[in-house]
Structure formats: C-alpha cells, structure tokens
C-alpha cells in the first residue's frame, strides 16, 4: 500500500482561510524616520519664522510708539493724541485737563531757611528775624540735637558733630553772633531750641557732618572735552536725565530721593513729568534700572533768555539704595570761599567736541575755578555774568563741559568729602578760548534748595 505524503504537500488553501475563497491582507507602509525629521524641521522653521515676525512687529511697534510719544501727548480719558507742544501750556487740551496735571512746577521761595552750615568748617548756624544768623555754641549740645539739626538740613546718614574753638574760626564767624541751646525737648527744631547769647560759655561752636555724602573711590586730582573716561564709583552722585528714553541732561543726587539739575533742561516741550526718568549707578549710557519721577521744581526766578537762577530739583518716586555706585554728593556749606584756580571736576555724558554726539561712557575733566571778577570782565563774559553764576576752565579753552552735560555736577574736594559747588549751565561754544564754562553757583541757591526740599518732602 503506497504511503500518503499529504502532510508534507503544499495545500492550495491559505492557512488563514476561514472558508470561502482566497483572501489577502493589505498593510499601509510605515513613515520613515527621514519623513518624520522633515516634518519636525518644517514645524520648527514655522515656529521660528512666526517668532521672528512677532519680534519684528514688537520692535517696530516700540519704535513707532516712541516716535509718536516724542511728537504727541496721549489723552487717556478721551483716547486721543494732541501735539506735545500743547501739553503743559496752561490750557486744557485733553477733555479732563490731564495734559496740565503732570507738569513741571515753578517754585518761588520768599523766606529764609533757618538752619545752615557755614564755611569750610561746617559751622552750624541758625536764623531769627530779630538777630539774623548766629553760630550755635556747644554747651548743652547732645547727639539728639545733632540728629534733629541734620534732619532739618535734609539727607541724614550717620550724622556726627564735633566742636570747633571760637579762636579757630574765620574772622567773620569769630566776630559774629552766637546762640545756645535752651532747655526744651531735644526734638524741637534747632532754630527754635536756641536763644541768642553774647558769648559761648564753652568757648566752642558746633560743626556738623550730616551724612556720608560725597564719599568716592576717586581722590583729587588726575588730569567731556579734553577729559577722560571715568567710572561711576568715582562720581556715584552723577545721574542721566532721560526724556522719552533719550539722554537729555545730567544731574546730581543730593539725597536718596532728590536730584539737583539745571532749569534749562525743562525748556520747550520738556515739561511733562511722566516722560522723564533718572538713570543712576551706571558708567555707560543705558536706560536700565531708571527711576521714575514724581516732581520737577524749577526756580521761579529762572528766565531762559538770561540763564540766571538756572537750577531745578527732581524728586524721585522712590529713594535710591545708597551703595558704592549710587551715593549723594554733599551740598556745600554757605560761604565756602573758594580761591581763584581752586581745582574742580566736571562730569557727564555730553559731547566730546562742539559738533559731536553724546558719549557712551561717563567722562570727567578737571577745571580750575576762575574768580568772578575775572570772568565778569569785558574780555570774558562781562555783564552776562551774575552772582548766581561761577566760571571754571581755561582761558585758552581745550577743556570744558559741552552739550549733554547740562545740569551735571561741578564738584570740589573738601577734606574727606566731595561737595557740589556748581551746576553745568551755559557757555559760548565748547572749549573755546576766552569762553570758559559757566555754572550755576550752588552757594547762592542753598536757601532755595533747602526750602524746596522741606516744603515738598512729604507733599
């Protein structure tokens, strides 16, 4: 009997057949790795393109907005733009008058601030209408009196007092009037806590140091136009005043919240406070970390055509943090009495030549004081010079402040401290022969500065 080989023979029926006719399976091809990578690349390129377009639109929008802001004031309540020259023109051009609410103020001072420091010895003096100015004697003086007097003078940080023998005073102070502390509460304002006395029983008067202002890494004097690059730690009081994000003027911190600058910085269309910011603590020109401004006060006697009384105060919305690169300069004592050719320093980001551009880094220049008699002579500025002005520089020119330095500091180094003696104001050209820089004389403006800060301290 033949052996059957059917188990080894190929069947004509498919193994997965469940009856019926022949069936085949259709399988879709799998996407290759290369195709997936291509899709991811296309998606990534699309995302990058969208991001680039958005960035371009944002940057373009930012610059368009800045351009619009430079030309127009936005009335938020009525949602309209008005030409910037119509803001702060003493007429309500916005429906609710908001264009006249955020403006530079002119401020007049008709009183005498009753406390001051006098001479390079920082002698404390008080004022009364009946006896005028008198130096305060050291008898019964306490640390609380030191703190009270310094609080009246403004910036107070580590206030200290020392005693100066009457015999060591300058002749004008030695022969002047004196006053002594009365038995009243130590928190009573100093000018109200004293009474006139013919002599000092203690034989000495009070000398005050109200703060660690004017401290710097720079010691006088190394050798703007004709100047050198410097570091903000050498002049930590220097600030940049920026209008609509553009450097416009310099200024000087005189306390953590107050800046002294020039009144002429706010001429023309520069009267809207919200457009101003104050950059401090940087050597390079930047807008980073700028402080907002809530008050700008211009001396009421300032007249653009004469540049007399060219001084203004800015109050920051919040105080700066005092540190090595942000620190106030000292206001000078009254009647500091600098001699001709006294060494001074001027700083700023202004032009380095007469037809130049703003410097990207802080510049310093050393300039000697030119006495008032010489500078008011016909060969220099003649009758243009007033007692509210001082001159510094060289008759041959070469070293000078220039455009963009306006409002910045002119400082003098007293023992251990830099003090603000001038504010960059005006001049004919830059670094020209017989046309030195003219600065607002801070000594003549002390009463206005102290009174203004006191009035608007908490206003």
C-alpha positions in Angstrom: 0.0 0.0 0.0 1.5 3.2 -1.0 2.4 5.7 1.9 0.5 9.0 1.8 2.7 12.2 1.8 -0.2 14.7 2.2 1.2 16.3 5.5 4.2 17.5 3.6 2.4 18.6 0.5 1.5 22.3 0.0 -2.1 23.0 0.4 -3.9 25.1 -2.1 -6.0 26.5 0.7 -4.5 29.5 2.5 -3.6 28.7 6.1 -5.6 31.7 7.5 -8.6 30.8 5.4 -11.8 30.5 7.2 -13.7 29.1 4.4 -14.9 31.0 1.4 -12.4 32.0 -1.4 -8.9 33.3 -1.3 -8.2 36.4 1.0 -5.1 38.8 1.2 -4.1 41.3 3.8 -3.4 45.0 2.7 -0.8 46.7 5.0 -0.1 50.6 4.9 3.7 51.4 4.6 5.2 52.9 7.8 6.5 56.6 7.7 10.3 56.6 7.5 12.5 58.4 10.1 13.6 60.7 7.4 10.0 61.9 6.8 9.3 62.4 10.5 12.5 64.5 10.8 11.5 66.6 7.8 8.1 67.3 9.4 9.7 68.3 12.7 12.1 70.6 10.8 9.3 72.2 8.9 7.4 72.8 12.2 10.4 74.2 13.9 11.1 76.6 11.0 7.5 77.7 11.0 7.7 78.4 14.7 11.0 80.4 14.3 9.5 82.4 11.4 6.4 83.3 13.5 8.6 84.3 16.4 10.9 86.4 14.2 7.8 88.1 12.7 6.4 88.8 16.1 9.7 90.2 17.3 10.0 92.4 14.3 6.4 93.6 14.8 7.1 94.3 18.6 10.4 96.2 17.9 8.7 98.1 15.1 5.7 98.9 17.3 8.1 100.0 20.1 9.9 102.5 17.9 6.7 103.7 16.3 5.3 104.2 19.8 8.4 106.1 20.8 8.3 108.2 17.7 4.6 109.0 18.4 5.4 109.8 22.1 8.2 112.2 21.0 5.6 114.2 19.0 2.3 113.7 20.8 0.7 113.6 24.2 -1.9 110.8 24.7 -5.1 111.8 26.4 -6.1 108.5 28.0 -9.6 109.7 29.2 -10.7 110.9 25.7 -8.5 108.4 23.8 -6.8 110.9 21.5 -3.4 112.4 20.8 -2.5 116.1 20.9 0.8 117.7 19.8 3.3 117.6 22.6 3.7 121.4 22.4 0.1 121.7 23.6 0.8 119.7 26.8 1.7 121.9 29.9 0.8 125.1 28.0 -1.7 126.2 30.7 -4.6 125.3 28.5 -6.8 122.2 28.9 -6.4 120.4 25.5 -7.5 117.0 26.9 -11.2 116.7 27.9 -10.4 116.4 31.6 -7.3 118.6 31.6 -4.9 115.7 32.2 -2.3 117.4 29.9 -2.0 120.1 32.6 -1.8 117.8 35.7 1.6 116.2 35.1 3.8 119.3 34.6 7.0 120.9 35.8 6.3 123.4 38.5 7.9 126.8 39.0 8.5 127.3 42.7 9.3 130.6 44.5 11.0 130.9 47.9 10.5 134.2 49.8 11.6 133.0 53.2 14.9 132.3 54.8 15.6 128.6 55.6 16.5 128.9 59.3 19.4 126.4 59.5 22.6 126.2 57.6 26.3 125.2 57.7 28.9 127.9 57.1 32.5 128.0 55.9 34.7 125.0 55.2 34.5 124.1 58.9 30.7 123.3 58.6 29.8 125.5 61.5 26.1 125.2 62.4 24.2 128.4 62.3 20.5 129.3 63.0 18.5 132.3 61.8 16.0 134.5 63.6 14.3 137.6 62.2 15.4 139.6 65.2 19.1 138.8 65.3 19.9 137.3 61.9 22.4 134.4 61.6 24.3 133.1 64.7 26.7 130.2 65.3 25.5 127.6 67.7 27.6 127.1 70.8 28.5 123.6 72.0 27.3 123.9 75.6 24.4 121.6 76.3 24.7 120.1 72.9 23.7 116.4 72.5 23.6 113.7 69.8 19.8 114.1 69.6 20.4 117.8 68.7 22.8 116.6 66.0 20.2 114.3 64.5 17.5 117.0 64.7 19.6 119.6 63.0 20.7 117.2 60.3 17.1 116.2 59.7 16.3 119.8 59.0 19.1 120.0 56.6 17.8 117.0 54.6 19.9 113.9 53.9 20.8 112.2 57.2 23.1 109.2 57.3 25.4 108.6 60.2 25.2 112.2 61.4 28.1 113.4 63.7 29.1 116.6 65.4 32.4 118.0 66.6 33.4 121.2 68.4 35.5 124.0 67.0 37.2 126.5 69.2 35.9 130.0 68.7 39.5 131.2 68.4 39.9 128.9 65.3 37.0 130.4 63.4 37.4 132.6 60.4 37.4 136.3 61.3 33.8 136.9 60.1 32.5 134.0 62.2 34.7 134.8 65.2 33.2 138.3 65.4 29.7 137.2 64.6 26.7 136.4 66.8 26.2 133.3 68.9 23.3 131.3 70.2 22.9 128.5 72.8 20.6 125.5 73.3 17.7 126.2 75.6 16.2 123.6 78.0 13.4 122.3 75.6 12.6 119.0 74.1 15.6 117.7 72.1 13.3 117.1 69.1 12.4 120.8 68.9 13.7 122.3 65.6 17.1 123.7 66.3 16.4 127.3 65.3 13.5 127.2 67.9 15.6 125.4 70.5 18.2 128.2 70.7 18.4 131.7 72.1 20.9 134.5 71.5 24.0 134.8 73.7 26.8 137.3 73.7 29.5 134.7 74.2 29.9 130.9 74.1 30.4 129.7 77.7 32.0 126.5 76.3 34.4 128.5 74.1 33.5 126.3 71.1 30.8 126.0 68.5 29.1 123.0 66.8 30.4 121.6 63.5 28.1 119.1 61.7 28.6 116.2 59.3 25.1 115.2 58.4 25.9 112.2 56.2 28.4 110.1 54.4 27.6 112.1 51.3 30.4 112.9 48.8 32.3 109.7 49.5 34.0 108.3 46.4 36.7 106.0 45.2 38.4 109.0 43.5 40.9 111.1 45.2 41.9 114.5 43.8 43.1 115.1 41.1 44.1 113.3 37.9 44.3 115.3 34.7 33.6 115.8 28.2 36.1 117.8 26.0 39.7 117.4 27.0 38.6 114.9 29.6 38.9 111.2 30.3 36.6 108.2 30.7 35.8 107.5 34.3 33.9 105.1 36.5 30.6 105.8 38.2 32.1 104.7 41.5 34.4 107.8 41.3 31.3 110.0 40.9 28.4 108.0 42.3 26.1 111.0 42.5 26.1 111.5 38.7 22.8 110.7 37.0 21.4 110.9 33.5 18.1 112.7 33.0 16.3 110.9 30.2 13.3 112.3 28.3 11.3 109.7 26.4 14.3 107.3 27.0 16.9 109.7 25.5 19.7 111.2 27.5 19.0 115.0 27.7 20.8 116.3 30.8 23.0 115.4 33.7 22.2 115.8 37.4 23.4 115.2 40.9 21.9 113.1 43.7 21.9 115.3 46.9 19.9 112.8 48.9 18.5 109.3 48.1 15.4 110.9 46.7 16.4 114.3 45.4 18.4 115.4 42.3 19.8 118.9 41.6 20.0 119.8 37.9 19.6 122.9 35.6 16.3 124.6 35.0 17.0 125.0 31.3 16.7 121.2 30.8 12.9 121.7 31.0 12.6 124.4 28.4 10.3 124.0 25.3 8.4 120.7 25.1 10.2 119.1 28.1 7.6 119.9 30.8 5.7 116.6 31.0 6.9 114.8 34.1 5.9 111.3 33.1 8.2 111.5 30.1 11.3 111.8 32.4 13.3 109.1 34.1 16.6 109.2 36.0 19.3 106.7 35.4 21.8 106.2 38.2 24.5 103.8 39.1 25.9 103.2 35.6 29.1 104.4 33.9 27.8 103.5 30.4 24.7 105.2 28.9 21.7 102.9 29.4 18.0 103.1 30.3 18.3 100.0 32.5 17.0 100.4 36.1 16.0 104.0 35.6 14.0 105.7 38.4 10.6 107.3 37.8 10.0 111.0 38.7 7.0 112.4 40.6 8.1 116.1 41.0 10.1 118.6 39.0 10.5 122.0 40.5 12.2 124.9 38.7 13.4 128.0 40.4 10.7 130.6 39.8 13.2 133.3 39.0 14.7 131.4 36.1 14.4 133.1 32.7 15.6 131.3 29.6 16.8 134.4 27.9 19.2 135.2 30.7 20.1 131.8 32.1 20.0 133.4 35.6 18.8 131.2 38.5 19.4 128.2 36.3 18.5 125.5 38.9 15.9 122.8 39.4 15.1 119.9 41.7 13.8 116.5 40.8 12.0 114.2 43.3 12.2 110.5 42.5 9.1 108.4 43.0 11.1 106.2 45.5 14.5 106.6 47.1 17.6 105.0 45.5 19.5 102.4 47.6 22.8 104.0 48.8 25.8 101.9 47.7 29.3 102.4 46.2 27.9 103.4 42.8 24.8 105.3 44.0 25.5 107.9 46.6 24.7 111.6 47.1 27.2 114.4 46.9 27.3 116.9 49.7 25.7 120.3 49.4 28.3 123.0 50.2 28.4 125.0 53.4 27.5 128.6 52.9 30.4 130.9 52.1 32.8 128.1 51.3 35.0 130.9 49.9 36.9 129.0 47.1 40.0 130.8 45.9 40.8 131.5 42.3 42.2 128.4 40.5 40.8 126.1 43.1 40.7 122.6 41.5 37.3 121.4 40.4 35.9 118.4 38.5 33.1 118.3 36.0 31.5 115.1 34.7 28.9 114.0 32.2 28.0 112.1 29.0 27.9 115.2 26.9 29.6 115.9 23.5 33.4 115.4 23.4 33.6 118.1 20.7 31.5 121.1 19.8 29.7 119.4 16.9 29.7 115.9 18.3 27.5 113.3 19.8 26.6 112.1 23.3 29.4 109.9 24.9 28.5 106.3 25.6 30.6 106.3 28.8 30.9 108.8 31.7 33.6 111.5 31.2 35.5 113.6 33.7 37.5 116.7 33.3 39.5 118.8 35.8 38.9 122.5 35.5 40.1 125.3 37.8 37.8 127.9 39.2 38.0 131.3 37.5 37.3 134.0 40.0 34.1 136.1 39.5 35.9 139.4 38.8 38.0 137.9 36.0 35.1 136.0 34.4 32.8 139.1 34.5 35.5 141.2 32.8 34.9 142.5 29.3 37.5 140.0 27.9 35.3 137.1 29.0 31.6 137.3 29.7 31.1 140.9 31.0 27.7 141.9 32.2 26.2 138.5 31.2 27.6 137.0 34.4 25.5 137.4 37.6 26.2 136.5 41.2 24.2 133.3 40.6 27.0 132.1 38.3 30.6 130.9 38.6 33.1 130.1 35.9 35.6 127.2 35.6 38.0 126.2 32.9 40.9 127.7 31.0 41.1 131.0 29.1 42.9 129.1 26.3 40.0 126.7 26.1 40.7 123.0 25.4 38.9 121.6 28.5 35.2 122.2 29.0 31.7 120.8 29.5 29.5 120.7 26.4 26.0 119.9 25.1 24.6 116.9 27.0 26.5 117.8 30.2 23.9 120.4 31.2 22.6 120.1 34.8 25.5 117.9 35.8 27.9 118.4 38.7 30.9 120.7 39.2 32.5 119.4 42.4 35.2 120.3 44.9 37.0 118.1 47.3 36.8 119.2 50.9 38.7 117.0 53.4 37.2 113.5 53.1 34.1 114.6 51.0 33.2 115.9 47.6 30.8 118.8 47.6 28.6 120.3 44.8 29.7 123.8 44.1 28.2 124.3 40.6 25.6 123.0 38.1 26.5 122.9 34.4 24.6 125.9 32.9 25.8 127.6 29.7 28.7 128.8 27.7 29.5 130.1 24.2 30.5 127.0 22.2 32.6 124.3 23.9 36.2 124.7 25.0 36.7 127.9 23.1 39.4 130.4 24.1 38.1 133.1 26.5 34.7 131.3 26.7 35.0 129.0 29.8 32.1 127.0 31.1 29.5 128.9 33.2 27.9 127.1 36.1 25.0 127.9 38.5 26.5 129.0 41.8 25.1 126.4 44.3 26.2 128.6 47.3 23.7 131.3 46.1 21.0 128.6 45.7 21.2 126.9 49.0 18.2 128.7 50.6 16.0 127.7 47.6 17.2 124.1 47.6 16.7 123.5 51.4 13.4 125.3 51.5 12.0 123.5 48.4 13.0 120.1 49.7 11.5 120.8 53.1 8.2 122.0 51.6 7.9 119.1 49.2 9.4 116.4 51.4 6.1 114.7 52.1 3.9 116.6 49.7 
